[in-house]
Amino acid sequence: MKTTLIKDILISNPDGREVTVYGWVRTKRETKNLIFIQVNDGSCFASIQLTFDHDTGIDSETLAQLKQITTGASIQATGTLIESPASGQAVEVRATKLLVLGEAPADTYPLQKKHHSFEFLREIAHLRPRTNTFGAIARVRSQMSYAIHTFYNDRGFQYVHTPIITTSDCEGAGEMFQVTTLDLEALAKLPPKKEDSPTPVVDFSRDFFGKPASLTVSGQLEAETYAMAVSRVYTFGPTFRAENSNTTRHLAEFWMIEPEMAFYDITDNMDLAEEFIKFLLSWALEKCADDMAFFDARIQPGIIDTLKKVVSSKFVRITYTEAIKELEKNANKFEFKPFWGCDLQSEHEKFLTEKVYNGPVIVTDYPREIKAFYMKLNEDGKTVRAMDVLVPGLGEIIGGSEREEDLKHLEERITDMNLDLADYWWYLDLRRYGSVPHSGFGLGFERLLLYITGMNNIRDVIPFPRAPKLADF
């Protein structure tokens, strides 16, 4: 059946035309002669009001249907679109016909008209999109996905689909989910391998891929292969980390946006990252105005002004060494004392953006020991051309670098990190044949959504969160 979305009905001229509304009941309220029903279909934040008037007559079939109405029921209602006499809404439907499509018994439906904690709603992730908060998050998530594709398409980038299953570790961290078709129960019963035995306990040559395989932690390396052929590319897809972290900032499955650009140096990379963040925040403020107003009023007061300030700010650019000097001046304010060579903690990042520079900051030239093998080594031999974009209220939102294009230096970095050169033969080929300076960065989609919406827990900005001991639905 072809339907008209509530968002389109709400902006229509209330000229008495007949309309049919489809959606889910939010509330039902009765007076002596009138019955008011608020209906929402998720197409926008607002609901539409249906008004049934006993004085103008309600047929027996519709009356019977009205008695079945409870919060959460799905309905089809027909009536005339009129100017609403009530405040807070421009139009309403003077309804005459009603059909209950699906009941929602009040004694079992968990989303009654009362406050529900986010903890409770995570237990019913299949129903939480019907709430104001999670409906708004879903719309913002959808709009931001479209904004990402729009940004890169308008700038001549090609969208590349990188593999989910991989045999290489982009980050060199080893925290990866293994993919296998081997009988795990049988493997668990095998005796432990003797120290002097050359035969491994697990024979991966019998596995599906003939070697150990995992879920990807990043599409960057594969994206670089296409950047070396079509100049500008980006990936946007799910990535996986087997970190046993039960925090409000970690997910085992999340989405990443990863552009890779041939002929870009670190300055070009920073320019693009700043432009990208400002574009996305502006898009959210413009295209998701009603939902953003809700987040500003109910989730994090002031979030709209925070985003506007970032959009209008020039991102300060400092080196890691300069950042450490600023932090060391205030070392007594931190739980983790800063020193040259440490990885910046969240408290350090927030201090730089909120206390020192009062705005977004891009930190560059990190110590080589705390960054990935593919980052270009600086002439000092101690630092790499890395960059992290930090924003007030969150900290790091983007991480990237100029990539190492020199074959010898890249081989040395891979070896230094105790990785197997043979696993990266194809990646090294990019430096053997027509290597060029190139750069890229990664933006965690859910971290972006946390920042835009003001939500506190990353499990609330993805439809079905995956975390330690959490893989329901």
LINTASUL-V589975 format. One line per field, one symbol per residue. ss: DSSP state (2 for helix, 1 for strand, 0 for the rest). phi: phi as a letter, one per 30 degrees, with the letter a starting at -180 (. if undefined). Layout:
ss->???
phi->???
//
This chain:
ss->00000222220000000111111111111100011111110000000111111222000222222220000001111111111000000011111111111100000000000000022222200002220222222222222222222222200001100000110000000000011000022222000000000000000222000000111000022222222222011111111100000000000011111111110002222222222222222222222022222222222000222222222200011112222222220022200000000000022222222222000011111112220000101000001111111110001111111110002222222222000022222222222200000111111122222222200002220000001001000
phi->.cbcddddddcdddciddbccblcdcbbbbcecbbcbcbbcidaddccccbccddcjbddddeddddddbejdcbbbbacdbdddddjbdbacddbbbbddadbeddbddcddadbdddddddbddcddddeddddddddedddddddddedddcidcdcccddcbcbcddicicbddcacdddddddddddddecddcddccddcdeciadbbddcacddddeddddbbibbbcaadbbbcddccbdcbbdbacbcbdbbdiccddedddddddddddddddddddbeddddddddccbejddddddddddccddcbdedddddddddbeddcdcddadjddddedddddddccdchldbccbhdeddcbdddddddddicbbdcbbccbeibjdbbbaadddcdeddddddddechcdeddcedddedddbidbeabaabbddddddedddidcbddccbebdcaeibbdi
//
